[in-house]
């Protein structure tokens, strides 16, 4: 957007006013700021409260989606663990029957070991899922924070230059 003025920036972003800035264009704005004319940057920075609200709504949406994902995960985990426990109970009942051969008992113990192994694997997968979900939520929060810092930093730099400070 090399030295683009306000009208040119709006045209390239496909918006009529700064209020039409959508979520998908916020990052394009941040990336394009160094190439904008000072007047266009100032106009963009004047809209910072709108960006703050947009960032907050994005964080709220990520938070809500994360909460729903965790609730769904909990239901899935409960269902799996209940089914695994039912299988272990049935195997224990079979092991308590009289007249089983040594081979039959060994086979039942093997099934019990497999069940416990699947339970352990599912638990490990779930912990990894939770860690990944936490990282995604943290990354979303960090992205909004970085965007805010970039805009505030850009405003400070522009205000410093408009006060007669030399440009680097």
C-alpha positions in Angstrom: 0.0 0.0 0.0 3.2 2.1 -0.3 2.5 5.6 1.0 -1.2 5.2 0.3 -3.6 7.8 1.5 -6.8 7.1 3.4 -9.1 6.7 0.4 -6.6 4.3 -1.3 -6.3 2.2 1.8 -10.1 2.0 2.1 -10.4 1.1 -1.6 -7.8 -1.7 -1.3 -9.4 -3.1 1.8 -12.8 -3.0 0.2 -14.5 -0.7 2.8 -16.4 2.5 2.6 -15.6 3.7 6.1 -13.3 2.7 8.9 -16.4 1.4 10.7 -16.6 -1.3 8.0 -13.4 -3.0 9.2 -14.2 -6.6 9.7 -12.4 -9.2 11.7 -10.6 -10.6 8.7 -9.2 -7.2 7.7 -7.8 -6.2 11.1 -4.6 -8.2 10.6 -4.3 -6.8 7.0 -4.5 -3.4 8.6 -1.8 -4.1 11.1 0.5 -5.5 8.5 -0.1 -2.6 6.1 0.4 0.2 8.6 4.1 0.7 7.8 3.2 1.3 4.2 0.4 3.8 4.8 0.7 7.5 4.6 0.8 9.2 8.0 -2.7 10.6 7.6 -4.1 7.2 6.9 -2.3 5.7 9.9 -3.7 8.4 12.1 -7.3 7.8 10.8 -6.8 4.1 11.5 -5.5 4.7 15.0 -8.5 7.0 15.8 -10.5 3.8 15.3 -8.5 1.9 18.0 -11.5 1.7 20.4 -13.4 -0.2 17.7 -10.4 -2.5 17.3 -10.3 -3.0 21.0 -14.0 -4.0 21.0 -13.4 -6.2 18.0 -10.4 -7.9 19.8 -12.5 -8.4 23.0 -15.4 -9.9 21.0 -12.9 -12.2 19.3 -11.4 -13.3 22.7 -14.9 -13.8 24.0 -15.8 -16.0 21.0 -12.6 -18.0 21.4 -13.3 -18.4 25.1 -16.9 -19.5 24.5 -15.9 -22.0 21.8 -13.1 -23.3 24.1 -15.7 -23.7 27.0 -18.1 -25.6 24.7 -15.2 -27.8 23.4 -14.2 -28.6 27.0 -17.8 -29.5 27.9 -18.1 -31.8 24.9 -14.8 -33.3 25.7 -15.9 -34.0 29.3 -19.0 -35.8 28.1 -17.0 -37.9 25.6 -14.5 -38.8 28.3 -17.2 -39.7 30.7 -18.9 -41.9 28.1 -15.6 -43.7 27.3 -14.6 -44.2 30.9 -18.1 -45.5 31.8 -17.9 -48.0 28.9 -14.5 -49.1 29.9 -15.6 -49.6 33.5 -18.6 -51.7 32.3 -16.2 -53.9 30.3 -13.9 -54.4 33.3 -16.9 -55.3 35.4 -18.0 -57.9 32.9 -14.5 -59.4 32.7 -14.3 -59.6 36.5 -17.7 -61.3 36.5 -16.5 -63.8 33.9 -13.3 -64.4 36.0 -15.5 -65.2 39.0 -17.2 -68.1 37.2 -16.3 -71.6 38.2 -14.9 -74.1 35.8 -12.8 -71.8 33.7 -9.6 -73.3 32.3 -6.2 -71.7 32.8 -6.2 -70.5 29.1 -9.7 -68.9 29.5 -8.6 -67.1 32.6 -5.4 -65.9 30.9 -7.4 -64.6 28.0 -9.7 -62.7 30.3 -6.7 -61.2 32.1 -5.3 -60.2 28.7 -8.6 -58.5 27.8 -8.5 -56.7 31.2 -4.9 -55.5 30.5 -6.0 -54.2 27.1 -8.9 -52.4 28.6 -6.6 -50.7 31.2 -4.1 -49.8 28.4 -6.8 -48.2 26.3 -8.0 -46.2 29.3 -4.5 -45.0 29.9 -4.0 -44.1 26.3 -7.3 -42.2 26.2 -6.3 -40.3 29.3 -3.0 -39.3 27.8 -4.7 -38.2 24.5 -7.1 -36.1 26.5 -4.4 -34.4 28.5 -2.6 -33.6 25.2 -5.9 -32.3 23.8 -6.4 -30.0 26.8 -2.8 -28.7 26.5 -3.4 -27.9 22.8 -6.7 -26.2 23.6 -5.0 -24.0 26.2 -2.3 -23.1 23.8 -4.8 -22.0 21.1 -6.8 -19.9 23.7 -3.5 -18.3 24.9 -2.4 -17.6 21.3 -5.6 -15.9 20.5 -5.3 -13.7 23.6 -1.7 -12.9 22.8 -2.6 -12.0 19.2 -5.1 -9.5 20.4 -2.6 -8.1 22.9 0.1 -7.8 20.3 -2.3 -6.1 17.9 -3.2 -3.6 20.6 0.4 -2.9 21.4 1.2 -2.5 17.7 -1.6 0.1 17.3 -0.7 2.0 20.5 3.0 1.9 19.6 2.1 3.1 16.1 0.1 5.9 17.5 3.0 6.9 19.8 5.5 6.8 16.9 3.2 8.9 14.7 2.5 11.4 17.4 6.2 11.7 18.0 6.9 12.4 14.3 4.0 14.9 14.0 5.6 16.9 16.9 8.7 17.4 14.8 10.7 14.4 15.8 12.9 13.1 12.9 11.8 10.0 11.0 14.3 7.1 11.0 
